[in-house]
Amino acid sequence: MLFGFIFFDREFEIAFILRGFEFEMIDNFWRNLPRPFFVLAPMEDVTDVVFRHVVSEAGSPDVFFTEFTNSDSYCHPEGMKSVRGRLIFTEDEQPIVAHIWGDNPEYFRQMSIGMAELGFKGIDINMGCPVPNVASRGKGSGLILRPDVAAELIQAAKAGGLPVSVKTRLGFKELSEWEDWLTHIFKQDIANLSIHLRTREEMSQVDAHWELIPEIKKLRDRIAPNTLITINGDIPDRKIGLELAEKYGIDGVMIGRGIFKNPFAFEKEPREHSSKEHLDLLRLQLDLQDQYAEVLPRSITGLHRFFKIYVKGFPGAAELRNQLMSTKSTDEVRALLDKFEASVNVVESSETV
């Protein structure tokens, strides 16, 4: 029996339902995506339903991933309450993929069925998280050192009928590990493999190894021609992603940290954006944060990390950002934005007189 909860929001048509389950094989949505397709990378404490909607407003990717959801918590009666906010999505985000982590095959089996019941279109397994307290326990990138367990998790995750994908790195410590590790994953018959083109040891401290893409593609073509390849690492926006796709012939492009430098990274026709457009995105995030506050609690300090995305590149941005970092509520943030934009309007009006 799966543990769940009921939560309805009529405006956003969200429904999470506790019930018994039945499932049938679900279509592999990956096959119907454009080539290349673009994906917003799963990022802890970032890619929740609030931020995904902000990104969608700025320029939507083809696929959304949730932030990380712990399978241990999901399968525990009390733990489920702690992860429910991570699994909230709205239908206009489809196709959306549940990004999960852990190392218990039975929990993955249960969770895959639960994700199908909730309406997710796919399930993605984290085998790349480099955080020490995850990797040291044999989870995330730690699964690179546990290939047998990694294979068991993939097969267990297929129980719900959703297409299963994996996000991983080139290896744990040495770059030379990439061929054996990716060969092992390709043999598991997955829908898509997203590869952060660095090892766990390298973290993000070196340039992504784009030079290995041709060899990885040859390996895929030989072992698992039906598995799609999505590349990740040092890709700032759609323009660079398209260039890489044309050069290397990969299927998909995943953008992660690039969204912090440019919230419009996915827009199909790049252009310059005004300070008002950036601040309007911040206002949208504030409104959504308030909308989801009960089921998706985030402290104001947790919101502070997002200010650098929107408040930059225009006169007075640095001072405004410093002021925003001292705020203690979304209303305080709005008040500062109102004051700043009013002062800008006064200056602009005086200049046109």
Secondary structure by P-SEA (a helix, b strand, c coil): cbbbbbbbbcccbbbbbbccccccccccccccccccbbbcccccccccaaaaaaaaaacccccccccccccccccccccccccccccccccccccbbbbbccccaaaaaaaaaaaaaacccbbbbbcccccaaaaaacccccccccaaaaaaaaaaaaccccbbbbbbccccccccaaaaaaaaaaaccccbbbbccccccccccccccccaaaaaaaaaaaccccbbbbbbcccccaaaaaaaaaaccccbbbbcccccccccccccbbbbbcaaaaaaaaaaaaaaaaaacccccccccccccccccccccccaaaaaaaaaaacccaaaaaaaaaaaaaaaaaaaaaaac
